[in-house]
Amino acid sequence: MSADYDITEQIYLTNKTYKINTSFQHAYGHQDTKSRGELSIKAILNVEEERLAGDYQEQFSVYSPFTYMYPPSPTESVINGMTITKCPI
């Protein structure tokens, strides 16, 4: 099971249930620190998304070691009060 499988599957099922016509593309993270040339518009938008997510995390988020399962999640592990949401392998 890959990291974020539960979130990815929930997005897929929501789109399917409500017949939302979408397309998905992978965007590599942290391109502003890894790239040596001019960034594509996709990369620029990804960098901005990461900045906005960081701003939100700093301003509003509270750390929670326990997370709730999405309906399509095949399994959940709780070890020492912390939810394990991805396989380390």
TIRO-2110 file (N, C-alpha, C; in Angstrom, 1 decimal):
// TIRO-2110
0.9, -1.2, 0.0, N, 1, A
0.0, 0.0, 0.0, CA, 1, A
0.9, 1.2, 0.0, C, 1, A
0.6, 2.1, -0.9, N, 2, A
1.5, 3.3, -1.0, CA, 2, A
1.0, 4.4, 0.0, C, 2, A
1.9, 5.3, 0.3, N, 3, A
1.5, 6.4, 1.1, CA, 3, A
0.4, 7.2, 0.5, C, 3, A
-0.5, 7.7, 1.3, N, 4, A
-1.7, 8.4, 0.9, CA, 4, A
-2.7, 7.6, 0.0, C, 4, A
-2.6, 6.3, 0.0, N, 5, A
-3.5, 5.5, -0.7, CA, 5, A
-5.0, 5.8, -0.3, C, 5, A
-5.2, 6.0, 1.0, N, 6, A
-6.6, 6.2, 1.4, CA, 6, A
-7.1, 7.6, 0.9, C, 6, A
-6.3, 8.6, 0.8, N, 7, A
-6.8, 9.9, 0.3, CA, 7, A
-7.0, 9.8, -1.2, C, 7, A
-6.0, 9.2, -1.9, N, 8, A
-6.1, 9.1, -3.4, CA, 8, A
-7.4, 8.3, -3.7, C, 8, A
-7.6, 7.2, -3.0, N, 9, A
-8.8, 6.4, -3.3, CA, 9, A
-10.1, 7.1, -3.0, C, 9, A
-10.1, 7.9, -1.9, N, 10, A
-11.3, 8.6, -1.6, CA, 10, A
-11.6, 9.7, -2.6, C, 10, A
-10.6, 10.4, -3.2, N, 11, A
-10.8, 11.3, -4.2, CA, 11, A
-11.3, 10.7, -5.5, C, 11, A
-10.8, 9.5, -5.8, N, 12, A
-11.3, 8.8, -7.0, CA, 12, A
-12.7, 8.4, -6.8, C, 12, A
-13.1, 7.8, -5.7, N, 13, A
-14.5, 7.4, -5.4, CA, 13, A
-15.5, 8.6, -5.4, C, 13, A
-15.0, 9.7, -4.8, N, 14, A
-15.9, 10.9, -4.8, CA, 14, A
-16.2, 11.4, -6.2, C, 14, A
-15.1, 11.4, -7.1, N, 15, A
-15.3, 11.8, -8.5, CA, 15, A
-16.2, 10.8, -9.2, C, 15, A
-16.0, 9.6, -9.0, N, 16, A
-16.9, 8.5, -9.6, CA, 16, A
-18.3, 8.7, -9.2, C, 16, A
-18.5, 8.8, -7.9, N, 17, A
-19.9, 8.8, -7.3, CA, 17, A
-20.7, 10.0, -7.8, C, 17, A
-20.0, 11.2, -7.9, N, 18, A
-20.7, 12.4, -8.3, CA, 18, A
-20.5, 12.8, -9.8, C, 18, A
-19.9, 11.8, -10.5, N, 19, A
-19.6, 11.9, -12.0, CA, 19, A
-18.9, 13.2, -12.3, C, 19, A
-17.9, 13.5, -11.5, N, 20, A
-17.0, 14.7, -11.8, CA, 20, A
-16.0, 14.3, -12.8, C, 20, A
-15.9, 15.0, -13.9, N, 21, A
-15.0, 14.8, -15.0, CA, 21, A
-13.7, 15.5, -14.6, C, 21, A
-12.7, 14.7, -14.3, N, 22, A
-11.4, 15.2, -13.9, CA, 22, A
-10.2, 14.5, -14.6, C, 22, A
-9.1, 15.0, -14.5, N, 23, A
-7.8, 14.3, -14.9, CA, 23, A
-6.8, 14.6, -13.8, C, 23, A
-5.9, 13.7, -13.7, N, 24, A
-4.8, 13.8, -12.7, CA, 24, A
-3.5, 13.7, -13.3, C, 24, A
-2.5, 14.4, -12.8, N, 25, A
-1.1, 14.3, -13.2, CA, 25, A
-0.3, 14.4, -11.9, C, 25, A
0.8, 13.7, -11.9, N, 26, A
1.7, 13.7, -10.8, CA, 26, A
2.6, 15.0, -10.9, C, 26, A
2.8, 15.7, -9.8, N, 27, A
3.7, 16.9, -9.8, CA, 27, A
4.7, 16.6, -8.7, C, 27, A
6.0, 16.7, -9.2, N, 28, A
7.1, 16.4, -8.2, CA, 28, A
7.2, 17.6, -7.3, C, 28, A
7.3, 17.3, -6.0, N, 29, A
7.4, 18.4, -5.0, CA, 29, A
8.8, 19.0, -4.9, C, 29, A
8.8, 20.2, -4.3, N, 30, A
10.1, 20.9, -4.0, CA, 30, A
10.9, 21.2, -5.2, C, 30, A
10.3, 21.4, -6.3, N, 31, A
11.0, 21.7, -7.6, CA, 31, A
11.8, 23.0, -7.5, C, 31, A
11.3, 23.9, -6.7, N, 32, A
12.1, 25.2, -6.5, CA, 32, A
13.5, 25.0, -6.0, C, 32, A
13.7, 23.9, -5.2, N, 33, A
15.0, 23.7, -4.6, CA, 33, A
15.8, 22.6, -5.4, C, 33, A
15.1, 21.9, -6.3, N, 34, A
15.8, 20.8, -7.1, CA, 34, A
16.1, 21.2, -8.5, C, 34, A
15.4, 22.2, -9.1, N, 35, A
15.5, 22.6, -10.5, CA, 35, A
16.7, 23.5, -10.7, C, 35, A
17.3, 23.4, -11.8, N, 36, A
18.4, 24.3, -12.2, CA, 36, A
18.0, 25.3, -13.3, C, 36, A
16.8, 25.1, -13.9, N, 37, A
16.3, 25.9, -14.9, CA, 37, A
15.0, 26.6, -14.6, C, 37, A
14.4, 27.1, -15.6, N, 38, A
13.1, 27.8, -15.4, CA, 38, A
12.0, 26.8, -15.1, C, 38, A
11.1, 27.1, -14.2, N, 39, A
10.1, 26.1, -13.8, CA, 39, A
8.9, 26.2, -14.8, C, 39, A
8.3, 25.1, -15.0, N, 40, A
7.0, 25.1, -15.8, CA, 40, A
5.9, 25.6, -14.9, C, 40, A
4.8, 25.9, -15.6, N, 41, A
3.6, 26.5, -14.8, CA, 41, A
3.1, 25.5, -13.8, C, 41, A
3.2, 24.2, -14.2, N, 42, A
2.8, 23.1, -13.2, CA, 42, A
3.7, 23.1, -12.0, C, 42, A
5.0, 23.3, -12.2, N, 43, A
5.9, 23.3, -11.1, CA, 43, A
5.7, 24.6, -10.2, C, 43, A
5.5, 25.7, -10.9, N, 44, A
5.2, 27.0, -10.2, CA, 44, A
4.0, 26.8, -9.3, C, 44, A
2.9, 26.3, -9.8, N, 45, A
1.7, 26.1, -9.1, CA, 45, A
1.9, 25.1, -7.9, C, 45, A
2.7, 24.1, -8.1, N, 46, A
3.0, 23.1, -7.1, CA, 46, A
3.8, 23.8, -5.9, C, 46, A
4.8, 24.6, -6.3, N, 47, A
5.6, 25.4, -5.3, CA, 47, A
4.6, 26.3, -4.5, C, 47, A
3.7, 27.0, -5.1, N, 48, A
2.8, 27.8, -4.4, CA, 48, A
1.8, 27.0, -3.5, C, 48, A
1.4, 25.9, -4.0, N, 49, A
0.5, 25.0, -3.2, CA, 49, A
1.3, 24.6, -1.9, C, 49, A
2.5, 24.2, -2.0, N, 50, A
3.3, 23.8, -0.9, CA, 50, A
3.5, 25.0, 0.1, C, 50, A
3.7, 26.2, -0.4, N, 51, A
3.8, 27.4, 0.4, CA, 51, A
2.5, 27.7, 1.2, C, 51, A
1.4, 27.6, 0.5, N, 52, A
0.1, 27.8, 1.1, CA, 52, A
-0.2, 26.8, 2.2, C, 52, A
0.1, 25.5, 1.9, N, 53, A
-0.1, 24.4, 2.8, CA, 53, A
0.7, 24.7, 4.1, C, 53, A
2.0, 25.1, 3.9, N, 54, A
2.8, 25.4, 5.1, CA, 54, A
2.3, 26.6, 5.9, C, 54, A
1.8, 27.6, 5.2, N, 55, A
1.2, 28.7, 5.9, CA, 55, A
0.0, 28.3, 6.7, C, 55, A
-0.8, 27.5, 6.2, N, 56, A
-2.0, 27.0, 6.9, CA, 56, A
-1.6, 26.2, 8.1, C, 56, A
-0.6, 25.3, 7.9, N, 57, A
-0.2, 24.4, 9.0, CA, 57, A
0.3, 25.2, 10.1, C, 57, A
1.1, 26.3, 9.8, N, 58, A
1.6, 27.1, 10.9, CA, 58, A
0.5, 27.9, 11.6, C, 58, A
-0.4, 28.4, 10.9, N, 59, A
-1.5, 29.2, 11.5, CA, 59, A
-2.6, 28.5, 12.1, C, 59, A
-3.1, 27.4, 11.6, N, 60, A
-4.3, 26.8, 12.1, CA, 60, A
-4.2, 25.4, 12.6, C, 60, A
-3.2, 24.6, 12.2, N, 61, A
-3.1, 23.2, 12.5, CA, 61, A
-2.7, 22.9, 13.9, C, 61, A
-3.3, 21.8, 14.4, N, 62, A
-2.9, 21.3, 15.7, CA, 62, A
-2.4, 19.9, 15.5, C, 62, A
-1.3, 19.5, 16.0, N, 63, A
-0.8, 18.1, 15.8, CA, 63, A
-1.8, 17.1, 16.4, C, 63, A
-2.1, 16.1, 15.6, N, 64, A
-2.9, 15.0, 16.1, CA, 64, A
-2.3, 13.7, 15.7, C, 64, A
-1.9, 12.9, 16.6, N, 65, A
-1.3, 11.6, 16.3, CA, 65, A
-2.3, 10.5, 15.8, C, 65, A
-3.6, 10.8, 16.0, N, 66, A
-4.6, 9.9, 15.6, CA, 66, A
-5.4, 10.5, 14.4, C, 66, A
-5.5, 9.7, 13.3, N, 67, A
-6.3, 10.2, 12.2, CA, 67, A
-7.5, 9.2, 12.0, C, 67, A
-8.5, 9.7, 11.3, N, 68, A
-9.7, 8.8, 11.0, CA, 68, A
-9.6, 8.2, 9.6, C, 68, A
-10.1, 7.0, 9.5, N, 69, A
-10.1, 6.3, 8.2, CA, 69, A
-11.1, 6.9, 7.2, C, 69, A
-10.7, 6.9, 6.0, N, 70, A
-11.7, 7.2, 4.9, CA, 70, A
-12.4, 5.8, 4.6, C, 70, A
-13.6, 5.9, 4.0, N, 71, A
-14.3, 4.6, 3.7, CA, 71, A
-13.6, 3.6, 2.9, C, 71, A
-12.8, 4.0, 1.9, N, 72, A
-12.1, 3.0, 1.1, CA, 72, A
-10.8, 2.5, 1.7, C, 72, A
-10.4, 2.9, 2.8, N, 73, A
-9.2, 2.4, 3.4, CA, 73, A
-9.3, 0.9, 3.7, C, 73, A
-8.3, 0.2, 3.3, N, 74, A
-8.4, -1.3, 3.5, CA, 74, A
-8.0, -1.7, 4.9, C, 74, A
-7.3, -0.9, 5.6, N, 75, A
-6.8, -1.3, 6.9, CA, 75, A
-6.3, 0.0, 7.7, C, 75, A
-6.1, -0.2, 9.0, N, 76, A
-5.6, 0.9, 9.8, CA, 76, A
-4.8, 0.2, 10.9, C, 76, A
-3.7, 0.8, 11.3, N, 77, A
-2.9, 0.4, 12.4, CA, 77, A
-2.8, 1.5, 13.4, C, 77, A
-3.0, 1.2, 14.7, N, 78, A
-2.8, 2.2, 15.7, CA, 78, A
-1.7, 1.6, 16.7, C, 78, A
-0.6, 2.2, 16.8, N, 79, A
0.5, 1.7, 17.6, CA, 79, A
0.9, 2.8, 18.6, C, 79, A
0.8, 2.5, 19.8, N, 80, A
1.1, 3.5, 20.9, CA, 80, A
0.3, 4.8, 20.7, C, 80, A
-1.0, 4.6, 20.4, N, 81, A
-1.9, 5.8, 20.2, CA, 81, A
-1.7, 6.6, 19.0, C, 81, A
-0.8, 6.1, 18.1, N, 82, A
-0.6, 6.9, 16.8, CA, 82, A
-1.1, 6.0, 15.6, C, 82, A
-1.8, 6.7, 14.7, N, 83, A
-2.3, 6.0, 13.5, CA, 83, A
-1.2, 5.9, 12.5, C, 83, A
-1.0, 4.7, 12.0, N, 84, A
0.0, 4.4, 10.9, CA, 84, A
-0.8, 4.4, 9.6, C, 84, A
-0.5, 5.4, 8.7, N, 85, A
-1.3, 5.5, 7.5, CA, 85, A
-0.5, 5.0, 6.3, C, 85, A
0.7, 4.7, 6.4, N, 86, A
1.4, 4.2, 5.2, CA, 86, A
2.4, 3.1, 5.6, C, 86, A
2.7, 2.3, 4.6, N, 87, A
3.6, 1.1, 4.8, CA, 87, A
5.0, 1.6, 4.7, C, 87, A
5.9, 1.3, 5.6, N, 88, A
7.3, 1.8, 5.6, CA, 88, A
8.2, 1.1, 4.5, C, 88, A
7.7, 0.1, 3.9, N, 89, A
8.4, -0.7, 3.0, CA, 89, A
8.4, -0.1, 1.6, C, 89, A
END
